[in-house]
Amino acid sequence: MDFSYLTSIIDWALIGKTATVLITVCAVITLIYTFIRLIRSTKKLVEKRGTLIRERKLDEIGREIKQLSTSLNLFVDGLAEAPPKIRDPYSHGLKAFKEWRLAEARDYFVQALEETKDYSLQTEIHLALGKVLTKLADFEGAYEHYEKALKTTEYTGDDLTKSWALNGLGIIKYHFGDYNEALNYYEEGLNLAEKVKDDNARGANIGNIGVILMDQGKLDEAYGKFKEAMGIDRTLGDIAGVASELGNIGIVYSKKRDLDSALENFKESLRLYRTVSDPIGEAANLANIGIILTYKGDLDKAEKSYLEGLEISRRVGNILGEGITLSNLGLLYLEKKDVNKALKYLNMALSKTEKVKASYEVKRIKKGLAQAQALLKEKNLKIKNL
């Protein structure tokens, strides 16, 4: 549910209701032709590089969209009953958040938090900070605030708020690669949402459970969860939530190698995110569209899609989304035989992803760098022997 990117996804990601898959080389004639055309060295090197790029692409389809599942619908408009010294910075933070001035929103929420001793107000602000920090890819900071929000519900007895805090903790555990813990949080959050009969929280947890099922290879079950969550979103009029689930369904299709259906879902998800002015969701879908276009062999259109998403991620300060897109571009340039450009973008990607401790992404980038360096070495040897 919307990552969010989530990531959202980068979730991308994040972030309204906010993966790793190993695959073998498929006998897809278009892709084989592309790889053979690009590298005319040894068969072993071609196969190794082809496997890396294809694993990476499908993996990132998941990572970007799931990132979007971090968007939680938790904000109370301005905490109307709070004293001005709390309400005013909180309201400024909410406005900044809605305008995607994320670092500014974080600072305002911190200011509001420092002024209150009330557990109910603290809970709302901790949840707001968890959401903003997730979008900023500060996952450790986000986890700390979600934990504090959960702790305060022991004093307030607010099961709905507890459900959202559990959902947030599940999202962060997912980013850390603790999938079983993430699932436990989602299931507990779902039980509470059903107890208090809140469809918004129920849909968020159902969607995120679907993400876990998808990672487990249970694609049909995951698809069912995404459709269920999307139905809830449609009933609530939650456009960003619908967009997130369309993206998740696109991932399912991509894993089933139905690239046309995947592309169709990503494009519709992109359209809806643009409708609600969600730049992180927009950037994530541009990245996923680029991945599918690369699979289809349309490298120029893929590059254009990546670059558009990269500009958006940089504008809103989405470091993880920026790093993932830089990595996608690096691999694309590798396919274009532009090894120097590939190395440039992969190194930039490594710097960004190491900064936010995205270990799954760092591993993929290092593999890409190894392949690019091997190709560069081979190229230099050929020049030397001329």
URVEN-V8517 format. One line per field, one symbol per residue. psi: psi as a letter, one per 20 degrees, with the letter a starting at -180 (. if undefined). burial: I if it has 9 or more other ideal C-beta (glycine too) atoms within 8 Angstrom, else O. Layout:
psi->???
burial->???
This chain:
psi->q.j.ee..m..q.k.ho.rpppqrpqmogggggggghgokcqhghgggggggghggghghggggghhijjopmippnjmhiqqhiggghghhggghghjkmghggghghggghiiqipgggggghggghggghghjkmhggggghhghggghihhhkohghhghghgghggghghijmhggggggghghgghhhgjlohghghghgghhhgghghjjmhhgggggghghhgggghiknghgggghhgghhgghhhjkmhghgggggghgggghhhjlnhghghghhghghgghghijmhghggggghghghgghhjkngghggghhgggghghghjjmgghggghhhggggghhhjlmhhhgggghgggggghghgggghhgghi.
burial->IIIIIIIIIIIIIIIIIIIOIOOOOOOOOOIIIIIIOIIOOOOOIIIIIIIIIIIIIIIIIIIIIIIIIIIIIIOOOOIOOIOOOIIOIIIIIIOIIOOOOIOIIIIIIIIIIOIIOOOIIIIIIIIIIIIIIIIIIIIOIIIOIIIIIIOIIOOIOIIIIIIIIIIIIIIIIIOOOOIOIIIIIIIIIIOIIOOIOIIIIIIIIIIIIIIIIIIOOOIOIIIIIIIIIIOIIIOIOIIIIIIIIIIIIIIIIIIOOOIOIIIIIIIIIIOIIIOIOIIIIIIIIIIIIIIIIIIOIOIOOIIOIIIIIIOIIIOIOIIIIIIIIIIIIIIIIIIIOOIOIIIIIIIIIIIIIIOIOIOIIIOIIIIIIOIIIIIIOIIOOOOOOO
